[in-house]
Amino acid sequence: MKSISAEHITSGYAENLIIDDLTLDIEKGSFLGIIGVNGCGKTTLLRSMTRILKPSKGVVYVDGREIESYNAKDFARIVGCVNQMNEAAFEFSVKDVVMMGRHPYLGRLRPVSSEDFRIADEAMSYTHVLHLKDRLITELSGGERQRVLIAKTLAQQPEILLLDEPTNHLDISHQIEILQLLKSLTPKITIVCVLHDLNLASSFCDTLVLMDKGKIIARGTPSEVLTPKRIYDTFAVKMLVSPHPVTGKPYLVPEYGVFSHPGSKKIHVISGGGTGTELIYALAIRGFAITAGVLSANDSDAAAAQTLGIDTIIEPPFSAVSSDSAEKLKSRIAESDVVVVSGMPVGSGNIANISVLLETDKPVCLLGEFDDYTKGIAEEIRAELLRRGAYAASDLPGLLSHLREDEQV
């Protein structure tokens, strides 16, 4: 299988240079995604590797050979390119469009053969458009047209496939369908793909290249490239980055709604069983200084707290609150202004999380009611906290309103 690489290339349009002294080696059989802001040079890099643009400096190689040394047909047999999808302008049938991919193999002494039709049918079958072969491409949806264009390129039988925003203007189901299709082509075919959606890039690409101002500023696995600082430095957007619950790859969520005047309160959150996840995020984006725990390491509340960089007391999965963790809990409560407790499941393993509240004079807010698995002990503690003046909130908006009002007093 052939590889493709760019060595110290400078490229652009007329006097407008977009990429400067850029080097990129692409591993055979990999799925590499190129990401970055608009105008950073992603498309220019891709076009420079497909001979649409000739670099003013540097060289692009395919299998160690300069791409300019290939004739057009030989190059098309190795490298296939799917450009950004435009509206179909001509009323070709799907099978005619896909058969265009066989052009590099045809000539005066090599007319269209049954083998060419077989390869085209195979490409259409693989991309799930064979049933559309007699339809006009102008009659198809965006997702169908994109699959037809990929089938056309596969009919070239390339070893390297370069795609410029193949999911552009598609709905989410078609975006996933296209990227799953491309992923299935590896490692037989090397895929190089410009993408805008960072979560899709994270999910499907083996390697990411992050570009900014015509240069590569990061390359590596999605986990290595998609860090909060790097995303903010490049895209000027604050992102919460956490492992996807199914794939373990980075999953990005924008930090919407951060208040311009953060809350000054120090809040310790006691939660569990996923009951504190939304609470922790809601307090964090409003600027409160938060600590959390004691939480089990496999609890989604713990994952949320750690994603936000919150000081969290953690116990191993399925472990009871240890004496050491209980002492840390007392210390965090002593340092806080308010303790917020979610309506979590309470059993013998975590009863210490709430019984310690009977030893403090810090204000306590109770969000919802406990699922009590302690034969009434947890409910007795809750009732005692209420007798001592704890604030009971039935929902999160009510709790947030109370915290803000109390802060302004």
PyMOL commands that set and color helices and strands:
alter all, ss='L'
color gray80, all
select helices_A, chain A and resi 42-48+67-69+72-78+94-105+114-126+130-132+137-139+142-154+172-185+198-204+222-225+228-235+277-285+300-307+323-335+352-359+377-387+396-408
alter helices_A, ss='H'
color red, helices_A
select strands_A, chain A and resi 4-13+16-26+31-36+57-62+65-66+79-82+160-164+190-194+207-212+215-220+239-243+250-254+266-270+289-296+311-315+338-342+345-346+364-367+371-372+391-393
alter strands_A, ss='S'
color yellow, strands_A
deselect
rebuild
show_as cartoon
